[in-house]
Amino acid sequence: MNSIFLRIYGGMLAVLVLVALLGGGALQLLNEMRVTEYRERLAQGTFRLMADNLLPMVGIERQRAVTVWGRLLGIPLRIEPLSSTELDGSARNILRRGLVLVRQTAVHEVRIYTQLAADTDLLLVGDVQQVSEQLVRATSFLITDELVRYPWQEHPQRLAALKQEKQFGFDLHLLRLDQADLDPDQRRRVEEGDTVMALGRGGDSIYVFSGIVQTPWVLEIGPLYQMNPYPLQWLMLIGALSLCLIGLMVYLLVRPLEQRLGDVECAATGIASGRLDARVPSAGNDAVSRLAAAFNAMAENLQRSLGIQREMVRAVSHELRTPVARLRFGLEMITEAPNATARDKYMEGMDNDIQDLDKLVDEMLTYARLEQGAPALYFQQVQLRPLIEQVIGELAPLRASVQVELGASQDPADGSGWVEAELRYLHRAVQNLVSNALRHAEGRVRISYQVDGERCRLDVEDDGPGVPEAAWEHIFTPFLRLDDSRTRASGGHGLGLSIVRRIAYWHGGRAQISRSATLGGACFTLLWPRQQAPKVD
């Protein structure tokens, strides 16, 4: 499964199947609870009515009433002690509150319990197969039997009292025969005292009509609605529809993500095949866009690094040709030298060529260390004036015709001229700038600095021909040497200023060039913070 969509969809499908299984179990439990509640609601009023009628009876009278009711209603009834039943504590608490308890005993049979009174140990127990039909008939019989004990004028008030006391799970009304919604045959049967069941107008309910003999009343029970459990097919249908909708939504969300990740893969493949200019569209600000931006930055850095390597290889190969050719020529001339003086001259030239090669290798290694990632820098407090004086002492003798001077400089108010820097690299940067100025100066080189509380500035000026302003942006490029004012005859390998720029960068500063306002030549400037930020591990 290489597709992100298939992985997400497969995971969601597994979750949905699990939810469906749990939902099916929950639905089954919910249906059982609803069925039990429905049966208890139907049986509540009827069984409480029978229990209250049995309570004042004793002995044979109570047993005879239970037997007669059971035969008339088709419901096996009996009296049992509460202590002999296997009901748990919660069920017994339900009975003590005067409620009816329904327990499933078979597939189509339930057992109904009700306590005669809270202070007695006797239960009225009935086994019912068709809860709705049998209990409704029993209710009709019991209510009719209860009402006939009173004058017919008091029947409505007595029925209202029964409804409030016994809490029937369905509605009860007293109607006159002409008000009942019955056909002629049903009217005749009700008038004779029979019980008639009729469908409601919508066909989804049942009404029970019982005539009360020697009265104008008809007892209407209903409407009664059949308890329909939630079908499992509904859950399956809902699950299938949910799966389709979730799959569509996931597809619409993941498809653009896959396409954008495909762009990243395509760009990576292109770079691996040599197309270093391959890039990823990075519109937006989401995670994939940030990934694309990071990828493009990596590709830019890789392309730049490889470009620098190619330039270095080409430049180094070019720089090596001249000294190597001179060494070969010197070796040939030594063998043909007529005397010792000529041989010494050729050997001195070869030694200079070897020094030139050694300097080139040193500059390449230094530049490579500074260019490839963060070098190991150990910042310490460096006194800037002694460092500049040391560089002047090292380089001034190399060209005695040029005056190297320390110009007007500025230290902090407290007189401390220290800066935080890597001593070795800062020394190399100042040395490269002064060497560059000495090569191109006509008679003067000036070094000055300024140190305040936050930053440092170091200027190296010369009175040479200067650098054309059009070349200022490219003067720090590796192996770049200008062919007009700063001729190739001046020496150098084009790495000195590049090294200066990288040293300034790793010190959190920058290197720049301008025209000297006083000497008229070039003015190279280093700017960097006086105190370096603490290193974060």
Secondary structure, 3 states (H helix, E strand, C coil): CCCHHHHHHHHHHHHHHHHHHHHHHHHHHHHHHHHHHHHHHHHHHHHHHHHHHHCCCCHHHHHHHHHHHHHHHCCCEEEEEHHHCCCCHHHHHHHHCCCCEEEEEECCEEEEEEECCCCCCEEEEEEECCHHHHHHHHHHHHHHHHHCCCCHHHHHHHHHHHHHHHCCCCCEEEEEHHHCCCCHHHHHHHHCCCEEEEECCCCCEEEEEEECCCCCEEEEEEEEECCCCCCHHHHHHHHHHHHHHHHHHHHHHHHHHHHHHHHHHHHHHHHHCCCCCCCCCCCCCCHHHHHHHHHHHHHHHHHHHHHHHHHHHHHHHHHHHHHHHHHHHHHHHHHCCCCHHHHHHHHHHHHHHHHHHHHHHHHHHHHHHHHCCCCCCCCEEEEHHHHHHHHHHHHHHHHCCCEEEECCCECCCCCCCEEEECHHHHHHHHHHHHHHHHHHCCCEEEEEEEECCCEEEEEEEECCCCCCHHHCCCCCCCCCCCCCCCCHHHCCCCCHHHHHHHHHHHCCCEEEEEECCCCCCEEEEEEEECCCCCCCC
